[in-house]
Amino acid sequence: MTYQLLVYAHLLLFVLWLGADVGVFLLGQHFRKRDTYSLDQRMALLKLLVLVDMVPRSAWALMVPLSLSVVDAGGYWDVPLWLSVAAWAVGFFWLWLVWDAHAHDMTERAARDRRIEGWLRWIVGGFYLWLGGQSLLTGTPLAIDWLAWKALLFGVIFVAAIMIDVTFKPVGKQLTAVIEQGSSDATELPLLRTMNRTRVWVWIVYLLLLVTAFLGNVKPML
């Protein structure tokens, strides 16, 4: 029963992550339509986008410890107790950072939270890249190939998701220019180019999420 409940929670987080992320994507698409919406309407869409984006960010943080718990409960790997405890501690700390930064947005506290979150994402992403790669090369600690590939691709998801934030970073100054100087080609086109570059990484994350979900549910013999 424990294993089934953990799998259910894992699937629920996947649905929340991907589903809410699609909502973020659609809101971003409508934000781009400066000929359809006024600037005030577009800013309202942006505020809603930021709020909806909290769902996939929260799901991402909790997916880290939950994935290890599923692997352990399913008998795929006898995860050391210290690692399980550390994973849940990191997951809840990461979740707190996400919401604390949101609650104190545009402050030094939020900037500090996001810097710490950035370090955590690289460390945890590196762990999953190691876990998947080590398992594929040596057959341990994950002896099943589809699971090793899933761990490796989860690490790649970390890299792609981090690149979303890196690519999106110039938006702050570009959006300020639109607000202060008004909507024109001079202010809107740089913003549009940044959003277009970011969308590439968004599509990569979507594709990787679908592939990892396929591996986890179909469990193909690789």
C-alpha positions in Angstrom: 0.0 0.0 0.0 2.9 2.4 0.8 4.4 1.9 -2.7 1.0 2.5 -4.4 0.4 5.7 -2.4 3.9 7.0 -3.2 3.4 6.2 -6.9 0.1 8.0 -6.8 1.7 11.1 -5.2 4.5 10.9 -7.8 1.9 10.9 -10.7 0.0 13.7 -9.0 3.2 15.9 -8.9 3.9 15.1 -12.6 0.4 16.2 -13.6 0.6 19.4 -11.5 4.1 20.1 -12.9 3.3 19.6 -16.6 -0.3 20.8 -16.4 0.5 24.1 -14.6 3.5 24.6 -16.9 1.3 24.5 -19.9 -0.8 27.2 -18.2 2.3 29.3 -17.8 3.2 28.7 -21.4 -0.3 29.8 -22.6 -0.3 32.9 -20.4 3.1 33.8 -21.8 1.8 33.4 -25.3 -1.0 35.8 -24.7 1.3 38.3 -22.9 3.2 38.5 -26.2 0.2 39.8 -28.1 0.6 43.5 -27.8 -1.8 44.2 -30.6 -4.6 42.3 -28.8 -4.1 43.4 -25.2 -3.4 46.7 -23.5 -0.3 47.0 -21.5 -2.3 46.9 -18.2 -4.0 43.7 -19.4 -0.7 42.2 -20.3 0.7 43.0 -16.9 -2.3 41.3 -15.3 -1.5 38.2 -17.4 2.1 38.4 -16.3 1.1 38.5 -12.6 -1.2 35.5 -13.1 1.7 33.7 -14.9 4.0 34.2 -12.0 1.4 32.8 -9.6 0.6 29.7 -11.7 4.3 29.1 -12.1 4.5 28.5 -8.4 2.8 25.1 -8.9 5.5 23.5 -11.2 8.2 25.0 -9.1 6.7 23.5 -6.0 6.2 20.1 -7.7 9.8 20.1 -8.9 11.1 20.6 -5.4 9.0 17.8 -3.9 9.6 15.4 -6.9 13.3 15.0 -5.7 12.7 13.2 -2.4 9.5 11.5 -3.6 11.3 9.9 -6.5 13.9 8.3 -4.2 11.1 7.1 -1.8 9.3 5.5 -4.8 12.5 3.7 -5.9 13.1 2.5 -2.3 9.6 1.4 -1.6 9.4 -0.4 -5.0 12.5 -2.4 -4.2 14.5 -1.0 -7.1 17.3 0.4 -4.7 17.8 0.1 -1.0 18.3 3.8 -0.6 20.4 4.5 2.5 18.4 6.0 5.3 20.7 9.1 5.6 20.1 9.8 1.9 16.3 9.5 2.2 16.3 11.9 5.2 18.7 14.3 3.4 16.5 14.2 0.3 13.3 15.1 2.2 15.1 17.8 4.1 16.5 19.3 0.9 13.1 19.0 -0.8 11.2 20.9 2.0 14.0 23.5 2.3 13.8 24.0 -1.4 10.0 24.4 -1.3 10.4 27.0 1.5 12.9 28.9 -0.6 10.5 29.0 -3.5 7.6 30.4 -1.5 9.7 32.7 0.7 11.2 34.3 -2.5 7.7 34.7 -3.9 6.4 36.3 -0.7 9.4 38.8 -0.6 9.7 39.4 -4.3 11.9 42.3 -5.4 13.9 42.3 -2.2 17.4 41.2 -1.2 15.9 38.4 0.8 14.2 37.0 -2.4 17.5 37.4 -4.3 19.3 35.4 -1.6 16.7 32.7 -1.6 17.0 32.3 -5.4 20.8 32.2 -5.2 20.6 29.3 -2.7 17.9 27.6 -4.8 20.2 27.9 -7.8 23.0 26.1 -6.0 20.6 23.4 -4.8 19.3 22.8 -8.3 22.8 22.3 -9.7 23.8 20.0 -6.8 20.7 17.9 -7.0 20.7 17.8 -10.8 24.4 16.7 -10.7 23.4 13.9 -8.3 20.7 12.6 -10.7 23.1 12.8 -13.7 25.6 10.8 -11.7 23.0 8.3 -10.5 21.7 7.6 -14.0 25.2 7.6 -15.7 26.8 5.4 -13.0 23.9 3.0 -13.1 24.0 2.6 -16.9 27.8 2.1 -16.9 28.1 -0.3 -13.9 24.6 -1.6 -13.2 24.6 -0.1 -9.7 22.9 1.3 -7.7 20.0 1.1 -10.2 20.2 -2.3 -11.9 17.3 -1.7 -14.3 18.1 0.2 -17.5 14.8 2.0 -17.9 15.1 3.4 -14.3 18.7 4.4 -14.9 17.7 6.3 -18.0 14.9 7.9 -16.1 17.3 9.1 -13.4 19.7 10.4 -16.1 17.0 12.3 -18.0 15.7 13.7 -14.7 19.2 15.2 -14.3 19.0 16.6 -17.8 15.6 18.2 -16.9 17.4 20.0 -14.1 19.9 21.5 -16.6 17.1 22.5 -19.1 14.9 24.0 -16.4 17.9 25.9 -15.0 18.5 27.2 -18.5 14.9 28.5 -18.6 15.7 30.8 -15.7 19.1 31.8 -17.1 17.7 32.6 -20.6 14.7 34.4 -19.1 16.9 36.6 -16.8 17.1 39.7 -19.1 13.3 40.0 -19.0 13.3 42.1 -15.8 15.2 45.0 -17.4 13.4 44.6 -20.7 10.0 44.6 -19.1 10.9 47.7 -17.1 11.8 49.4 -20.4 8.4 48.6 -21.8 6.6 49.9 -18.7 8.7 53.1 -18.4 9.1 53.9 -22.1 5.9 52.5 -23.5 5.2 49.7 -26.0 7.2 50.1 -29.2 9.4 48.0 -31.5 12.4 49.4 -29.7 11.2 48.1 -26.3 9.1 45.1 -27.3 11.4 43.3 -29.8 14.3 42.6 -27.4 11.7 41.2 -24.9 10.2 39.0 -27.6 13.6 37.7 -28.6 14.3 36.7 -25.0 11.0 35.0 -24.6 11.5 33.1 -27.9 14.9 31.8 -26.8 13.4 30.8 -23.4 10.6 28.8 -25.2 13.3 26.5 -26.7 14.2 25.3 -23.2 10.6 25.1 -22.2 9.9 22.7 -25.1 12.9 20.6 -24.1 11.6 20.3 -20.5 8.2 19.2 -21.8 9.7 16.6 -24.1 11.9 15.2 -21.3 9.0 15.1 -18.9 7.0 13.0 -21.4 9.9 10.7 -22.0 10.5 10.1 -18.3 6.8 9.5 -17.7 6.8 7.0 -20.5 9.8 5.2 -19.0 8.2 5.1 -15.5 4.8 3.8 -16.7 5.7 1.5 -19.6 9.0 0.2 -18.1 10.4 -0.9 -21.5 13.2 -3.5 -21.6 16.1 -1.5 -22.9 
